[in-house]
Amino acid sequence: MDTEFLRTFVIVVEGGSIAEAARRLELTPASVALRMRTLEKEFGTRLLVRSGRTVTPTEAGRALTELGRGLLRDVENVKSALTTETPTGELRIGAVQTAITGMMPKILTTVQEAYPRLEIHIVPGQSAELHSKVLSGEVDGAILTEPYFALPKACGWAVLREEPMQVIAPSSMASLDAHSVLASEPFIRYGHGVWGGRLVENYLAGAGIRPRERFVLSTLDAIAVMVDRGLGVSLVPDWSPPWPEGLSLTKLPLPLPAEPRRIGLLWMKGSARIRLLRVFLEQAAASLRQSSGIAA
């Protein structure tokens, strides 16, 4: 079986038409159709059902799609492991939302300039979800909040950014003390279910503050907007910009030591794409050092 024909088949299924696959592959529709007929003849079964200009996979076609994706990924892993030239191949990198908007543009620009043949696919998600995807192999690595529990020895972890905790409040409260604001104002809690939220819980418990909880949210941008609208105050990490535009907020420092939110890259040490992951980590660290003005 020609793996290029298999890749064409997967693209046909994903695009839902011969014409779309032809456009993506820069082939003629006739060439794509011929590849599909060749695969059907080789496997001795119908793989696609055609209806007008669209196609859908048969039961056998759906099975081939899932198996084919894995096989194509294995082929790329072999190529990546054996090549001694410029790193090439595909990486699936998970990332929390603040990393996607704040860190990833800088990182991807640096990676693309240094290794134009390295293809990065971004998978969004929350830290707990991405942690599971790394362990299961659904993604090759993930940029997420540092886990609050011990990682398995099979995992690799590297901190990319530390974000100090702070109180955000309407700008009219700029002269007030962070603890008095937390104790007296309606509180918008950075969610119980997200890993960064545990830092909030730990600080409030250590400071002996029981805020008047009003809302619980897991999205930092949404918290900032609600604080700007005067709906309360919040205790959040100083996440990487951009923040929502047009906000009138003040950031109040905490009077007691607080553990920062650490954002880093998690991966499996035994990954077939460990060489590409090392390249990605190297470029990620370099791009963030450059953007912060820290010398290597």
C-alpha positions in Angstrom: 0.0 0.0 0.0 1.3 3.4 -0.9 1.2 5.6 2.2 0.7 8.7 0.0 -2.5 7.2 -1.3 -3.5 6.5 2.3 -2.8 10.1 3.2 -5.0 11.2 0.3 -7.8 9.0 1.5 -7.7 10.5 5.0 -7.8 14.0 3.5 -10.7 13.1 1.3 -12.7 11.9 4.4 -11.7 14.9 6.4 -12.7 17.3 3.6 -15.8 15.5 2.6 -15.1 15.7 -1.1 -12.8 14.7 -3.9 -12.6 18.3 -5.1 -11.5 19.6 -1.7 -8.8 17.0 -1.3 -7.6 17.8 -4.8 -7.3 21.5 -3.9 -5.4 20.7 -0.7 -3.0 18.3 -2.4 -2.6 20.4 -5.5 -3.8 17.5 -7.7 -6.5 17.1 -10.2 -9.8 15.6 -9.0 -9.3 12.7 -11.5 -5.9 11.9 -9.9 -7.5 11.8 -6.4 -10.4 9.6 -7.7 -7.9 7.2 -9.2 -6.1 6.9 -5.9 -9.4 6.1 -4.2 -10.2 3.4 -6.7 -6.8 1.9 -6.3 -7.2 1.7 -2.6 -10.6 0.1 -2.9 -9.3 -2.4 -5.4 -6.3 -3.2 -3.1 -8.5 -3.8 0.0 -11.2 -5.5 -2.0 -14.0 -3.4 -0.5 -15.8 -0.1 -1.0 -14.4 2.7 1.2 -16.4 5.7 0.1 -20.0 6.4 -0.7 -20.5 9.2 -3.3 -23.5 11.5 -3.2 -23.2 14.4 -5.7 -20.0 16.3 -4.9 -19.7 14.9 -1.4 -18.3 11.6 -0.1 -18.7 9.8 3.2 -16.8 6.8 4.4 -18.3 3.3 4.6 -17.9 1.3 7.7 -14.7 -0.1 6.3 -13.7 3.4 5.3 -14.2 4.7 8.8 -12.0 1.9 10.2 -9.3 2.7 7.6 -9.5 6.4 8.5 -8.7 5.7 12.2 -6.1 3.1 11.5 -4.6 5.2 8.7 -4.1 8.2 10.9 -2.1 6.1 13.3 -0.1 4.5 10.6 0.7 7.9 8.9 1.8 9.2 12.3 4.0 6.2 12.9 5.6 6.8 9.4 6.3 10.4 10.4 7.8 9.3 13.7 10.2 6.9 11.9 11.2 9.7 9.4 11.8 12.1 12.3 13.8 9.6 14.4 16.1 8.6 11.5 16.8 11.9 9.8 20.0 13.6 10.7 19.2 16.8 8.8 17.1 19.7 9.8 14.3 18.5 12.0 11.1 17.9 10.1 7.7 16.4 10.9 4.6 17.2 12.9 4.0 17.9 16.5 0.7 18.1 18.3 1.1 20.6 21.2 -1.7 21.2 23.7 -2.0 24.6 25.3 -4.1 26.4 27.9 -5.9 29.5 26.6 -3.7 32.2 28.1 -0.7 30.4 26.6 -2.3 30.2 23.1 -2.9 34.0 23.1 0.1 35.1 25.1 3.0 32.7 24.6 2.3 30.7 21.5 2.5 33.4 18.8 6.1 34.2 19.9 7.1 30.6 20.2 5.6 29.6 16.8 7.3 32.5 15.1 10.6 31.5 16.5 10.1 27.8 15.6 9.0 28.6 12.1 12.0 30.8 11.4 14.5 28.2 12.8 12.8 25.0 11.5 10.4 25.8 8.6 9.8 22.1 8.0 8.5 21.5 11.5 4.7 21.6 11.6 3.0 22.4 14.8 -0.7 21.7 15.5 -2.2 23.4 18.6 -4.8 21.6 20.7 -6.6 23.9 23.2 -7.8 22.7 26.6 -7.6 23.1 30.3 -4.6 21.8 32.2 -6.2 18.6 33.6 -7.5 17.7 30.2 -4.2 18.3 28.5 -2.3 16.4 31.2 -4.4 13.3 30.3 -3.9 13.8 26.6 -0.1 13.8 27.1 -0.2 10.6 29.1 -2.5 8.9 26.5 -0.4 10.1 23.6 -3.2 12.2 22.0 -0.8 15.1 22.0 3.0 15.0 22.0 3.4 17.7 24.6 1.4 20.4 26.4 1.9 23.9 27.7 -0.1 24.0 31.0 -0.2 25.0 34.6 2.3 23.0 36.8 0.5 20.0 38.3 -0.1 20.2 42.1 0.8 16.5 42.4 3.9 14.5 41.6 4.4 13.6 38.0 5.2 10.1 36.9 8.9 9.5 36.3 8.1 8.9 32.6 7.1 12.5 32.2 9.4 15.5 31.4 8.6 19.0 32.7 10.2 22.4 32.1 8.9 25.7 33.4 8.6 28.4 30.8 7.0 31.2 32.7 6.2 32.2 36.3 3.2 34.4 37.0 2.9 36.1 40.4 -0.5 36.1 42.1 -2.2 39.5 42.5 -5.6 41.0 43.3 -7.3 42.8 40.4 -9.9 45.4 41.2 -11.6 48.4 39.6 -9.1 51.3 39.1 -11.0 53.3 41.8 -9.5 50.9 44.4 -5.9 51.6 43.4 -5.0 53.0 46.9 -6.5 50.2 48.9 -4.8 47.2 50.5 -5.2 43.9 48.8 -6.3 42.0 51.9 -8.9 44.6 52.8 -10.3 44.5 49.3 -10.5 40.7 49.4 -12.3 40.7 52.7 -14.8 43.4 52.0 -15.7 43.3 48.3 -17.7 40.7 46.3 -15.3 38.0 45.2 -15.0 36.5 41.7 -13.2 33.3 42.2 -10.7 31.8 39.8 -12.4 28.4 39.4 -12.2 25.5 41.8 -11.9 23.0 38.9 -8.8 24.6 37.3 -5.3 23.9 38.6 -4.4 27.5 39.0 -7.5 27.9 41.3 -5.7 25.9 44.0 -3.2 28.7 44.3 -6.1 31.0 45.2 -7.5 28.6 47.7 -4.1 28.1 49.4 -3.4 31.8 49.7 -6.8 32.7 51.1 -6.5 29.9 53.6 -3.0 31.0 54.7 -4.1 34.6 55.0 -7.2 33.7 57.0 -9.5 35.5 54.5 -13.0 34.2 53.7 -14.2 36.4 50.8 -17.8 37.0 49.9 -17.9 34.7 46.9 -20.1 35.9 44.1 -19.1 34.1 41.0 -16.8 31.2 40.1 -15.2 31.3 36.6 -12.4 29.3 34.9 -11.6 31.9 32.2 -9.2 34.6 33.2 -10.2 37.0 30.5 -13.9 36.8 31.6 -12.9 37.5 35.2 -11.0 40.6 34.1 -14.0 41.9 32.2 -16.4 41.3 35.2 -14.0 43.1 37.5 -13.9 46.0 35.1 -17.7 46.1 35.1 -17.6 46.5 38.9 -19.0 43.1 39.7 -16.3 42.2 42.2 -12.6 41.7 42.7 -10.4 38.7 42.1 -7.2 36.9 43.0 -5.5 35.7 39.8 -2.1 35.1 38.2 -0.5 37.9 36.2 -1.0 36.0 33.0 0.9 36.8 29.8 -0.6 39.6 27.6 -2.7 40.4 25.7 -5.4 41.1 28.3 -8.9 42.2 27.1 -8.7 45.7 25.6 -10.3 48.8 27.2 -10.3 47.7 30.8 -9.8 50.0 33.7 -8.2 47.8 36.4 -5.7 48.1 39.1 -3.3 45.3 40.2 -2.8 45.1 43.9 0.3 43.3 45.2 -0.2 40.7 47.9 1.3 41.5 51.3 2.2 37.9 52.1 4.3 35.5 50.0 2.3 33.6 47.4 3.2 30.7 45.2 3.2 31.8 41.6 1.4 30.0 38.8 4.0 28.2 36.8 3.4 27.5 33.1 5.5 24.9 31.5 5.8 22.1 28.9 4.9 18.6 29.8 5.9 15.6 27.7 6.6 11.9 27.8 10.3 11.1 27.9 9.7 7.9 25.8 7.9 9.8 23.0 8.8 8.7 19.5 9.0 12.5 18.8 11.4 13.3 21.6 13.9 14.9 19.2 11.2 17.3 17.8 10.0 18.0 21.3 13.5 19.0 22.4 13.8 21.3 19.4 10.4 22.8 20.3 11.3 23.3 24.0 14.7 24.9 23.0 13.0 27.4 20.7 10.2 28.1 23.2 12.6 28.9 25.9 14.7 31.1 23.6 11.7 33.0 22.3 10.4 33.7 25.8 13.9 34.8 27.0 14.1 37.2 24.1 10.7 38.7 24.6 11.5 39.3 28.3 14.9 40.7 27.6 16.7 37.9 29.6 20.1 36.9 28.2 20.7 33.3 27.4 
